[in-house]
Amino acid sequence: MPIPPAPRRPAPDLLLPIGDIARRAGLQASAIRYYERIGLLPRPARRGGQRRYEPSILEWLSLIALAREAGFTIREIRQLVRDFQPGSRPAARWRELAARKLTEIDTTIQRAERMRAVLRIAMDCGCFRLEDCRALLDAGPLEGRSPCVLPAQPSAGAAYL
């Protein structure tokens, strides 16, 4: 049985200290250490007791930032990156996570589009009280029509969202 090749070790001069990585990623060094501690980042090489990272760690940090902005939990992000080395291919487990998150994202987009429609229609509402506009809040798909009977008075310079 052949012996597997040893993992590729980058040249020491290509490894970057945590401060450089933090600055390039727009993070605090403590955030990078935290990500490492909770398993979102692989353990880096050390030189003289100091962490040294391959430049590819910046891609991982970008992925983590994107996932956080998209509403992924730490647990989901860990599932996304766990047991992978930089440059490795995604695993089948991504499919399950991706399918679940796509459904969540689609639901969020639908809610945001509904709220945008409500706000646009509310700008044309001439009702004096929210109770008079109950139709607006209870309405199904509004398709750009206002359920209000009292149109708003046009104001100079009014702009729609």
C-alpha positions in Angstrom: 0.0 0.0 0.0 1.6 3.4 -1.0 2.2 6.0 1.6 0.1 9.1 1.1 2.1 12.2 0.4 2.8 14.6 3.3 0.6 17.6 3.5 1.9 20.6 1.6 3.6 23.0 3.9 3.9 26.5 2.5 7.2 28.3 2.5 7.6 30.2 5.9 8.0 33.5 4.1 4.5 33.1 2.5 2.8 32.8 5.9 1.3 36.0 7.3 1.0 37.0 11.0 -2.5 37.4 12.5 -2.2 41.2 12.5 -1.8 41.3 8.7 -4.7 38.9 8.2 -6.9 40.8 10.5 -6.1 44.1 8.7 -6.7 42.7 5.3 -10.0 41.0 6.4 -11.2 44.1 8.2 -11.5 42.2 11.5 -10.0 42.3 15.0 -7.3 39.6 15.7 -9.5 38.5 18.5 -12.3 37.6 16.1 -9.8 35.4 14.1 -8.7 33.7 17.3 -12.4 33.2 18.2 -13.2 31.6 14.8 -10.2 29.3 15.2 -11.2 28.3 18.8 -14.8 27.5 17.8 -13.8 25.5 14.7 -14.6 27.9 11.9 -10.9 28.2 10.9 -8.3 25.5 10.8 -5.4 25.8 13.3 -2.6 27.8 11.7 1.1 27.1 11.7 3.1 28.7 14.4 6.5 30.3 14.3 8.0 31.4 17.6 4.7 30.7 19.2 2.9 33.2 16.9 0.1 32.2 14.5 1.1 32.3 10.8 -1.6 32.0 8.2 -1.6 31.1 4.5 -3.0 34.0 2.4 -5.9 31.6 1.4 -7.4 32.1 4.9 -8.7 35.4 3.6 -11.1 33.5 1.3 -12.3 31.5 4.3 -12.9 34.7 6.3 -14.8 36.2 3.3 -17.0 33.1 3.2 -17.6 33.4 7.0 -18.5 37.1 6.7 -20.9 36.4 3.8 -22.6 33.6 5.7 -23.0 35.8 8.8 -24.4 38.6 6.7 -26.9 36.2 5.1 -28.1 35.1 8.6 -26.3 31.8 9.0 -25.8 30.7 12.6 -22.4 29.8 13.9 -23.5 26.2 14.0 -24.4 26.4 10.3 -21.2 28.1 9.4 -19.3 25.4 11.2 -21.2 22.8 9.3 -20.3 24.6 6.1 -16.5 24.8 6.8 -15.9 21.9 9.2 -13.3 19.3 8.3 -12.2 21.1 5.2 -8.7 22.3 4.4 -8.2 25.5 2.2 -8.5 24.5 -1.4 -10.6 21.4 -0.8 -13.9 20.7 -2.6 -17.3 21.0 -1.0 -19.0 17.9 0.4 -22.4 16.5 -0.1 -23.5 17.8 3.3 -23.6 21.2 1.8 -26.6 20.3 -0.3 -28.8 19.7 2.7 -27.6 23.0 4.3 -28.0 24.9 1.1 -31.5 23.6 0.4 -32.6 24.6 3.9 -31.0 28.0 3.7 -32.3 28.7 0.2 -35.8 28.1 1.6 -35.2 30.5 4.5 -33.7 33.2 2.2 -36.6 32.9 -0.3 -39.0 33.3 2.6 -37.1 36.4 3.9 -37.2 37.9 0.4 -40.9 37.3 0.1 -41.5 39.1 3.4 -39.3 42.0 2.4 -41.1 42.4 -1.0 -44.4 42.3 0.8 -43.3 45.0 3.2 -42.0 47.1 0.3 -45.4 46.9 -1.3 -47.2 47.8 1.9 -44.9 50.9 2.4 -45.4 52.0 -1.2 -49.1 51.8 -0.8 -49.0 53.4 2.6 -47.4 56.4 1.0 -50.7 56.9 -1.0 -52.9 56.3 2.0 -55.0 59.2 3.1 -56.5 57.5 6.2 -56.3 59.4 9.5 -55.9 56.4 11.7 -54.2 53.0 11.4 -57.5 51.3 12.2 -59.0 52.9 9.1 -56.2 51.3 7.1 -56.8 47.8 8.4 -57.4 46.7 4.8 -53.9 47.7 4.0 -52.4 45.5 6.7 -54.7 42.5 6.1 -54.6 42.6 2.3 -53.2 39.7 0.3 -51.1 40.5 -2.7 -51.7 44.1 -3.4 -50.2 44.3 -6.9 -49.6 48.0 -6.6 -53.2 49.0 -5.9 -54.1 50.8 -2.7 -57.0 49.4 -0.6 -57.5 52.8 0.9 -60.5 54.9 0.0 -58.8 58.2 0.9 -55.9 59.0 -1.3 -53.0 60.9 0.3 -52.6 64.5 -0.5 -49.6 64.8 -2.9 -46.7 66.6 -1.3 -44.2 68.6 -3.2 -41.1 66.5 -3.9 -42.7 63.2 -2.6 -40.6 60.3 -3.8 -41.6 56.7 -3.9 -39.4 53.9 -2.5 
